[in-house]
Amino acid sequence: MGERRPEMGKWLLYQFFHKDPQIAKYLPVTRKYTHENFAEMLSKFRMVYVKPVAGSMGKGIMKVWLDGQNRIVVKKTIERQHTFANKEQAMRYIDTLRQGKMYIVQQGIHMATVGGRPLDIRVMMQREKPGGKWLFSGMLAKIAGGNSIVTNTALSRGRVMDVDKALKEALHWSNDRVSQTITKLQQLGLYWAKHFDSYQLYRELGFDVAVDRNGRIWLIEQNTLPSHALFARNKANLSAYRRIQYRWGVYQRARMNRSLRAQR
């Protein structure tokens, strides 16, 4: 595959995906974190997420929203929330947490919930050989733990479950609508993965998708090193985990065989 290009980080990833109009419509509005952008986005959406550009696993994320009295509430990951009388006070607090690092501010999504806890969906795409076609390997619903703003199950002590069960419980959808949504997510995963190829070829990709309270699909994160262990946590249904592990092994063997042929 040649020399690897650097990982893009959240801001460059947003710009990269936003270039494609068929992907842009699934992206929450995202800007570089500046005081001006933060104030504008919070006024417009009333809820935003402030995220480190280089962060992963839900670490460092802040949820910021306006309460009923227009006070500003800032909550970091699983820590207690802080309330401020105005934007200036809130921004000083956020800047203390940022410590000069680059962050983004992102439109807040009112996610569908299971038991009052937000859920998102990990869509897993893999190849079985270097440069091979993309294959859908499985999807999983991640349910946030108690008092958490993120769905990363390890950090928030959340749980996982099958997507069809999660969507039915969260949105009370019919079997047909759930089935249509799952098919749509598979198609989108394939389209998004192919778009990634214009930057560089990865062996696997994981896309985190939110479904909001109205049933709208949002692409919220792209993972170039997606966790296999996440799927192993779904003890009630390990089929996706076994498929992921199998395809990982097939890819490894194909890569080794190619390397051996190149040495001859």
JOZI-V499461 format. One record per residue. SS is DSSP state (@ for helix, = for strand, . for the rest). BURIAL is + if it has 9 or more other C-alpha atoms within 8 Angstrom, else -. D_CENTER is the distance of its C-alpha to the mean C-alpha in whole Angstrom. Layout:
SS:BURIAL:D_CENTER
SS:BURIAL:D_CENTER
This chain:
.:-:26
.:-:28
.:-:26
.:-:23
.:-:21
.:-:19
.:-:16
.:-:15
@:-:13
@:+:10
@:+:14
@:-:15
@:+:12
@:+:12
@:-:16
@:-:15
@:+:13
@:+:15
.:-:19
.:-:18
@:-:19
@:-:18
@:+:14
@:+:15
.:-:16
.:+:12
=:+:11
.:+:11
.:-:14
=:+:14
=:+:17
=:+:18
.:+:19
.:-:22
@:-:25
@:-:25
@:+:22
@:+:21
@:+:24
@:-:24
@:+:20
@:+:21
@:-:24
@:-:23
@:+:20
.:+:21
=:+:18
=:+:15
=:+:13
=:+:14
=:+:12
=:+:13
.:+:13
.:-:14
.:+:12
.:-:10
.:-:9
.:+:9
.:-:13
.:+:14
.:+:12
=:+:15
=:+:15
=:+:18
=:+:20
=:+:24
.:-:26
.:-:29
.:-:31
.:-:29
.:+:28
=:+:25
=:+:23
=:+:21
=:+:19
=:+:17
.:+:15
.:+:17
.:-:20
.:-:23
=:-:23
=:-:25
=:+:27
=:+:28
.:-:31
.:-:30
@:+:27
@:-:29
@:+:29
@:+:25
@:+:25
@:-:27
@:-:25
@:-:22
@:+:24
@:-:25
@:-:22
@:+:21
.:-:24
.:-:24
.:-:21
.:+:19
=:+:16
=:+:14
=:+:15
=:+:12
=:+:14
.:+:13
.:+:12
.:-:14
=:+:12
.:+:15
=:+:16
=:+:18
.:-:21
.:-:19
=:+:16
=:+:13
=:+:11
=:+:8
=:+:8
=:+:7
=:+:9
=:+:11
=:+:14
=:+:17
.:+:20
.:+:23
.:+:25
.:+:24
.:-:24
.:-:24
.:-:23
.:+:19
=:-:19
=:+:17
=:+:17
=:+:15
=:+:12
=:+:12
=:+:12
=:+:10
=:+:13
.:+:13
.:+:16
.:-:19
.:-:19
.:+:15
.:+:13
.:+:10
.:+:9
.:+:9
@:+:12
@:-:14
@:+:14
@:+:15
.:+:17
.:+:15
=:+:16
=:+:15
=:+:16
.:+:17
@:+:15
@:+:19
@:-:20
@:+:17
@:+:17
@:+:21
@:+:21
@:+:19
@:+:20
.:-:23
.:+:23
.:-:25
@:-:25
@:-:25
@:-:22
@:+:20
@:+:21
@:-:21
@:-:17
@:+:17
@:-:19
@:-:17
@:+:13
@:+:15
@:-:17
@:-:14
@:+:12
@:+:16
@:-:16
@:+:13
@:+:14
@:+:17
@:+:16
@:+:15
.:+:19
.:-:20
.:-:19
.:-:20
.:+:20
.:-:17
.:+:18
=:+:15
=:+:11
=:+:8
=:+:6
=:+:3
=:+:6
=:+:8
=:+:11
=:+:14
.:+:17
.:-:19
.:-:17
.:-:15
=:+:12
=:+:9
=:+:7
=:+:4
=:-:3
=:+:6
=:+:7
.:-:11
.:-:12
.:+:10
.:-:12
.:+:15
@:-:16
@:-:13
@:+:15
@:+:18
.:-:18
.:+:18
.:-:22
.:-:23
.:-:22
.:+:22
@:-:22
@:+:19
@:+:19
@:-:22
@:+:21
@:+:19
@:+:21
@:-:24
@:+:22
@:+:21
@:-:25
@:+:26
@:+:24
@:+:26
@:-:29
@:+:29
@:+:28
@:-:31
@:-:33
@:-:33
@:-:33
@:-:37
@:-:38
@:-:37
@:-:39
.:-:42
